[in-house]
Amino acid sequence: MVTMQRVYREHRLHYQLLKDVLDFMMALVLFIVLIPLQLAIALLVLLDSPGAAIYCQQRIGLRGREFTIYKFRTMQVDAPCLSTEEMQRIGDDPSTRLGRILRKTSLDELPQLWNILKGEMSFIGPRPALPSQYVVNSRRFQLGADTVKPGLTGLAQVMGRDQLDDETKVQYDAEYCAQRSLLQDIKIVLLTIKVVISARGNY
């Protein structure tokens, strides 16, 4: 039993080290290659509505630590600091014209390549929640879903994205954390491409 536990821990350690290296290398390449696209989007955001091109927001990351996430601004500058699901529930949509397109195509997430380069995020993992999403954060802690870096995409995103309720999302997050492997990561990347192309589950 002790030997099996040690093998399991070593396997997880090797997997995490490899994943961290791949995350950094892929993020660096994509960040450089996509500089022209990112500059073009930033300019369009500035022309579309008043405000900064990059939106900074506090999120909850690995083991409950707060960090600043970066996104292209998709909402008016006076929009409330709420999750997409919360805005849907109250019937509020302060999105800009360009913002709706950026969210549908997930292009608003491109600045998070910088979060990956900083080691705050990974390509694959639970999407980081707002500090105000107490239920999501507490359930992730209870289920051990806060023991991996938050991701640019994750199992919950390819299984329904904004169409899922919070509890279902957290269950998928916990499932990913318990079963994570490079094979599963590759599968999620491929499914993410399919989801982004179809814009399924993203309002």
C-alpha positions as CSV (number, residue, x, y, z in Angstrom):
1,M,0.0,0.0,0.0
2,V,2.8,2.4,0.9
3,T,4.6,1.6,-2.3
4,M,1.5,2.2,-4.4
5,Q,0.8,5.5,-2.6
6,R,4.4,6.6,-3.3
7,V,4.1,5.7,-7.0
8,Y,0.9,7.6,-7.2
9,R,2.4,10.7,-5.6
10,E,5.5,10.5,-7.9
11,H,3.2,10.1,-10.9
12,R,1.2,13.2,-9.9
13,L,4.4,15.2,-9.2
14,H,5.9,14.3,-12.7
15,Y,2.6,15.1,-14.3
16,Q,2.4,18.5,-12.6
17,L,6.0,19.4,-13.5
18,L,5.5,18.4,-17.1
19,K,2.2,20.4,-17.2
20,D,3.8,23.5,-15.7
21,V,6.6,23.4,-18.4
22,L,4.1,22.8,-21.2
23,D,1.9,25.6,-19.9
24,F,4.8,28.1,-19.9
25,M,6.1,27.1,-23.3
26,M,2.8,27.1,-25.0
27,A,1.7,30.3,-23.4
28,L,4.9,32.0,-24.4
29,V,4.6,30.9,-28.0
30,L,1.0,31.9,-28.3
31,F,1.5,35.2,-26.6
32,I,4.2,36.1,-29.1
33,V,2.4,34.8,-32.2
34,L,-0.8,36.4,-31.2
35,I,0.6,39.9,-30.4
36,P,-0.8,41.4,-33.7
37,L,-4.3,40.0,-32.9
38,Q,-4.2,41.2,-29.3
39,L,-3.2,44.7,-30.4
40,A,-5.9,44.7,-32.9
41,I,-8.5,43.6,-30.4
42,A,-7.3,46.2,-27.9
43,L,-7.6,49.0,-30.4
44,L,-11.2,47.8,-31.3
45,V,-12.2,47.7,-27.7
46,L,-10.9,51.3,-27.2
47,L,-12.8,52.5,-30.3
48,D,-16.0,50.6,-29.4
49,S,-16.7,52.2,-26.0
50,P,-15.1,54.4,-23.4
51,G,-12.7,52.7,-20.9
52,A,-9.5,50.7,-20.8
53,A,-8.9,47.9,-23.3
54,I,-7.8,45.4,-20.5
55,Y,-10.1,44.6,-17.6
56,C,-8.5,43.6,-14.3
57,Q,-10.4,41.6,-11.8
58,Q,-9.7,39.7,-8.6
59,R,-10.3,36.0,-8.7
60,I,-9.7,33.0,-6.4
61,G,-6.9,30.8,-7.5
62,L,-4.8,27.9,-6.2
63,R,-5.7,27.0,-2.5
64,G,-8.0,30.0,-2.2
65,R,-5.4,32.6,-2.9
66,E,-6.5,35.8,-4.7
67,F,-4.9,37.0,-7.9
68,T,-5.6,39.5,-10.6
69,I,-7.0,38.1,-13.8
70,Y,-6.7,39.9,-17.2
71,K,-9.3,40.0,-19.9
72,F,-10.2,42.3,-22.8
73,R,-13.0,44.5,-21.5
74,T,-16.4,43.3,-22.8
75,M,-18.7,45.4,-20.6
76,Q,-19.4,49.1,-19.9
77,V,-17.1,50.6,-17.4
78,D,-19.9,51.0,-14.9
79,A,-21.0,47.4,-15.1
80,P,-21.5,45.6,-11.7
81,C,-18.8,43.2,-10.5
82,L,-20.9,40.0,-10.9
83,S,-20.4,36.7,-12.6
84,T,-22.0,36.0,-16.0
85,E,-24.5,33.7,-14.3
86,E,-25.5,36.3,-11.8
87,M,-26.1,38.9,-14.5
88,Q,-28.2,36.4,-16.4
89,R,-30.3,35.8,-13.3
90,I,-31.0,39.5,-12.7
91,G,-31.6,40.1,-16.4
92,D,-28.7,42.6,-16.7
93,D,-26.5,42.7,-19.8
94,P,-24.1,45.7,-19.8
95,S,-22.0,44.2,-22.6
96,T,-20.6,46.4,-25.3
97,R,-21.3,45.6,-28.9
98,L,-17.8,44.2,-29.5
99,G,-17.9,42.5,-26.1
100,R,-20.7,40.1,-27.1
101,I,-18.6,39.0,-30.0
102,L,-15.4,38.6,-27.9
103,R,-17.2,36.5,-25.3
104,K,-18.9,34.3,-28.0
105,T,-15.5,33.6,-29.5
106,S,-13.7,33.5,-26.2
107,L,-11.2,36.0,-27.6
108,D,-11.7,38.1,-24.5
109,E,-9.7,35.5,-22.6
110,L,-6.4,36.0,-24.6
111,P,-4.8,38.3,-22.0
112,Q,-4.9,35.4,-19.5
113,L,-1.9,34.0,-21.4
114,W,0.0,36.5,-19.2
115,N,-1.6,34.9,-16.1
116,I,-0.3,31.5,-17.3
117,L,3.2,32.9,-17.9
118,K,3.1,34.3,-14.3
119,G,2.3,30.9,-13.0
120,E,-1.1,31.9,-11.6
121,M,-3.1,29.9,-14.1
122,S,-2.9,26.8,-16.3
123,F,-4.4,26.1,-19.7
124,I,-6.6,23.4,-18.1
125,G,-8.3,23.6,-14.7
126,P,-11.3,25.0,-12.9
127,R,-12.3,28.5,-14.0
128,P,-11.3,31.0,-11.3
129,A,-14.3,32.3,-9.4
130,L,-15.0,35.7,-8.0
131,P,-14.3,36.3,-4.3
132,S,-18.0,37.0,-3.9
133,Q,-19.0,33.6,-5.2
134,Y,-18.9,32.1,-1.7
135,V,-20.8,29.0,-2.5
136,V,-18.6,28.0,-5.4
137,N,-15.4,28.7,-3.5
138,S,-16.5,26.9,-0.3
139,R,-17.7,23.8,-2.3
140,R,-14.4,23.7,-4.2
141,F,-12.5,23.7,-0.9
142,Q,-14.8,21.0,0.5
143,L,-14.3,18.8,-2.6
144,G,-10.6,19.5,-3.0
145,A,-11.1,21.3,-6.3
146,D,-9.0,24.2,-5.2
147,T,-5.8,22.1,-5.1
148,V,-4.9,22.8,-8.8
149,K,-4.3,26.0,-10.6
150,P,-7.4,27.6,-12.2
151,G,-7.6,27.2,-16.0
152,L,-8.2,29.0,-19.2
153,T,-10.7,26.2,-19.8
154,G,-11.8,23.1,-17.9
155,L,-14.0,20.1,-17.8
156,A,-17.0,22.2,-16.7
157,Q,-16.5,24.5,-19.7
158,V,-16.7,21.7,-22.2
159,M,-19.6,20.0,-20.5
160,G,-21.9,23.0,-20.6
161,R,-20.2,26.2,-19.7
162,D,-22.7,29.0,-18.6
163,Q,-25.6,26.6,-19.0
164,L,-24.6,24.7,-15.9
165,D,-25.6,25.6,-12.3
166,D,-22.8,26.3,-9.8
167,E,-23.1,22.9,-8.0
168,T,-22.7,21.0,-11.3
169,K,-19.7,23.0,-12.3
170,V,-18.0,22.4,-9.0
171,Q,-18.7,18.6,-9.3
172,Y,-17.0,18.6,-12.7
173,D,-14.1,20.6,-11.2
174,A,-13.7,18.0,-8.5
175,E,-13.9,15.2,-11.0
176,Y,-11.1,16.8,-13.0
177,C,-8.9,17.3,-10.0
178,A,-9.3,13.7,-8.9
179,Q,-8.7,12.2,-12.4
180,R,-6.3,14.7,-14.0
181,S,-3.8,13.4,-16.5
182,L,-2.2,14.6,-19.7
183,L,-4.6,12.4,-21.7
184,Q,-7.6,14.1,-20.1
185,D,-6.0,17.6,-20.6
186,I,-5.6,16.8,-24.3
187,K,-9.2,15.7,-24.5
188,I,-10.4,18.9,-22.9
189,V,-8.3,21.0,-25.2
190,L,-9.9,19.3,-28.3
191,L,-13.4,19.6,-26.8
192,T,-12.7,23.3,-26.0
193,I,-11.9,24.0,-29.7
194,K,-15.2,22.4,-30.6
195,V,-17.1,24.4,-28.0
196,V,-15.5,27.7,-29.0
197,I,-16.2,27.1,-32.7
198,S,-19.8,26.3,-32.0
199,A,-20.1,29.0,-29.2
200,R,-22.1,26.4,-27.3
201,G,-23.1,27.2,-23.7
202,N,-21.7,30.7,-23.8
203,Y,-24.1,33.6,-23.7
